[in-house]
Amino acid sequence: MTEIATLPTAPARPLTLVERTAAAFAVDPEKLLHTLRMTCFRTGPDKPQVTNEQMMALLIVREQYNLNPFTKELFAFDDKRGGIIPYVSVDGWSRIVNEHAQFDGMEFAWDEAQQAMTCIMWRKDRSHSTVVTEYMTECKRNTEPWTKSPRRMLRHKSLMQCARLAFGFAGIYDRDEAEVIRDGGLVAQAPVASTQRSHLKSVLAAAREHFAAPITDVEDASQAGDDDGPGGTVESLTAAILAAPDRDAATEILDRARSILSEDDLSELAANFSAAWDNV
């Protein structure tokens, strides 16, 4: 009997990144690329066409975090240098947190006095929780979502930042961060209300009556109270915030004042901070 020799079969060609993504959503690869170019990249009519390299970068992020760009979980900006700035919606952040094998729950807490939202996350493989607090004065922007739903937006911000620290999610941002990176670090701050301006003027007028010299640091402010009472008053700390050379220095004074003032006074100081620096 004659034996028939069998030739070894060639190994199957591994699917490309585009093919894997198309297979995951059961769509044609070419249609996939066209659709993603039209829906995921935030570009205008006068912007250059999205390159294949930028598309590959987006698909790598999508595959790494198992995000669905068709349900508005993943978007990207052109970084103006041939790359992309990928950003994830709150739905996308919620997905990658809940799908992580070690995720063991989270809680939120709102602090009315400090106008702050705290997110607490637990991991099954850690004995300590991850706690992140975000402050309205540091996060609020002059955009429609922040104007309409400031607390919800701050909750989203605390979730994203806590998730980043708890699980080490890297290379992705929320939309606010992506816009700041795209625009070269320029943040659109919330406008100052006229009532805030009036309130700040009255507080500063009172401060000028108490203090002859400008105050530039919170330690100086805490020692500048009346002789028969404790220092660290709203007026003295407001004067210190006003004299700060920039927003970062003013924010440091506000943060350090949290251990000096009562909740009511801290809330008033935070309002003064906003009136002084939110339009800078």
Secondary structure, 3 states (H helix, E strand, C coil): CCCCCCCCCCCCCCCCHHHHHHHHHCCCHHHHHHHHHHHCECCCCCCCCCCHHHHHHHHHHHHHHCCCHHHCCEEEEECCCCCEEEEECHHHHHHHHHCCCCEEEEEEEEECCCCEEEEEEEECCCCCCEEEEEEHHHHCECCHHHHHCHHHHHHHHHHHHHHHHHHCCCCCECHHHHHHHHCCCCCCECCCCHHHHHHHHHHHHHHHHHCCCCCCCHHHHHCCCCCCCCCCCHHHHHHHHHHCCCHHHHHHHHHHHCCCCCHHHHHHHHHHHHHHHCCC
